[in-house]
């Protein structure tokens, strides 16, 4: 049994798993169907379990590992990610940063916010 990850690392792992599950890309080559443990998730878990939040300049830096995993997530779930941190559905442990399960391109709230943002910029 793998050791439980600290909260911040578990958010990154959960976001990767959610991106992989919601992705339309074929990621079945990552795993052997005979295995009960998904190899890619175990690799990500291993990478995160060996990171240090306080160590900023080494290969164990959480920021460097998180940036690499975030790049994977952005490849699996391409397009615009939500930047509305004030939204009640904005959560970092989910694909597109949305716990509602929508992409910003189809979110009505995000579209309304963007239109209001454009109006505010034009009025200046």
HULIN-V699957 format. One record per residue. N is the residue number from 1. RES is the residue in three letters. SS is DSSP state (H for helix, E for strand, L for the rest). OMEGA is omega in radians with two decimals (NA if undefined). NEAR is the number of other C-alpha atoms within 12 Angstrom. Layout:
BEGIN
((N RES SS OMEGA NEAR) (N RES SS OMEGA NEAR))
END
This chain:
BEGIN
((1 UNK L -3.12 7) (2 UNK L 3.10 12) (3 UNK L 3.14 12) (4 UNK L -3.14 15) (5 UNK L 2.98 23) (6 UNK L -3.00 18) (7 UNK H -3.05 15) (8 UNK H 3.09 21) (9 UNK H 3.13 30) (10 UNK H 3.06 26) (11 UNK H -3.14 26) (12 UNK H 3.10 38) (13 UNK H -3.14 37) (14 UNK H 3.11 29) (15 UNK H 3.11 37) (16 UNK H -3.12 39) (17 UNK H 3.12 31) (18 UNK H 3.10 29) (19 UNK H -3.14 37) (20 UNK H -3.14 31) (21 UNK H -3.11 21) (22 UNK H -3.08 25) (23 UNK L 3.05 25) (24 UNK L 3.12 14) (25 UNK L 3.13 18) (26 UNK L 3.14 14) (27 UNK L -3.10 22) (28 UNK H 3.13 15) (29 UNK H -3.14 11) (30 UNK H -2.93 17) (31 UNK L 3.03 17) (32 UNK L -3.09 13) (33 UNK L -3.14 12) (34 UNK L -3.13 8) (35 UNK L 3.06 11) (36 UNK L -3.14 10) (37 UNK L 3.13 16) (38 UNK L -3.02 20) (39 UNK H -3.11 20) (40 UNK H 3.12 23) (41 UNK H 3.09 29) (42 UNK H 3.09 23) (43 UNK H 3.12 21) (44 UNK H 3.10 30) (45 UNK H 3.12 32) (46 UNK H 3.13 21) (47 UNK H -3.10 28) (48 UNK H -3.11 37) (49 UNK H -3.14 28) (50 UNK L 3.13 23) (51 UNK L 3.08 28) (52 UNK E 3.14 23) (53 UNK L -3.10 22) (54 UNK L -3.13 12) (55 UNK L -3.00 15) (56 UNK L -2.99 15) (57 UNK L -3.10 14) (58 UNK L 3.11 15) (59 UNK L 3.09 18) (60 UNK L -3.10 20) (61 UNK E 3.12 22) (62 UNK H -3.12 27) (63 UNK H -3.14 24) (64 UNK H -3.14 23) (65 UNK H 3.13 31) (66 UNK H 3.09 32) (67 UNK H 3.12 17) (68 UNK H 3.13 21) (69 UNK H 3.08 31) (70 UNK H 3.07 33) (71 UNK H 3.06 18) (72 UNK H -3.10 27) (73 UNK H -3.14 35) (74 UNK H 3.04 26) (75 UNK H 3.14 24) (76 UNK H -3.12 25) (77 UNK L -3.07 30) (78 UNK L 3.11 23) (79 UNK L -3.11 18) (80 UNK L 3.07 21) (81 UNK L -3.06 29) (82 UNK L 3.09 33) (83 UNK L -3.13 20) (84 UNK L -3.07 24) (85 UNK L 3.10 17) (86 UNK L -3.14 14) (87 UNK L -3.12 19) (88 UNK L 3.13 16) (89 UNK L -3.13 25) (90 UNK E 3.13 26) (91 UNK L -3.07 26) (92 UNK L -3.12 32) (93 UNK L -3.06 27) (94 UNK L 3.07 33) (95 UNK H -3.11 40) (96 UNK H 3.14 39) (97 UNK H -3.08 36) (98 UNK E 3.11 33) (99 UNK L 3.13 24) (100 UNK L 3.10 22) (101 UNK L 3.12 25) (102 UNK L 3.01 26) (103 UNK L 3.10 29) (104 UNK L -3.12 30) (105 UNK L -3.13 20) (106 UNK L -3.12 18) (107 UNK L -3.13 24) (108 UNK H 3.12 14) (109 UNK H -3.14 23) (110 UNK H 3.13 27) (111 UNK H 3.12 17) (112 UNK H 3.13 16) (113 UNK H 3.11 21) (114 UNK H 3.12 19) (115 UNK H 3.08 14) (116 UNK H 3.11 14) (117 UNK H 3.12 15) (118 UNK H 3.11 13) (119 UNK H 3.13 12) (120 UNK H 3.12 11) (121 UNK H 3.13 10) (122 UNK H -3.11 9) (123 UNK H -3.13 8) (124 UNK L NA 7))
END
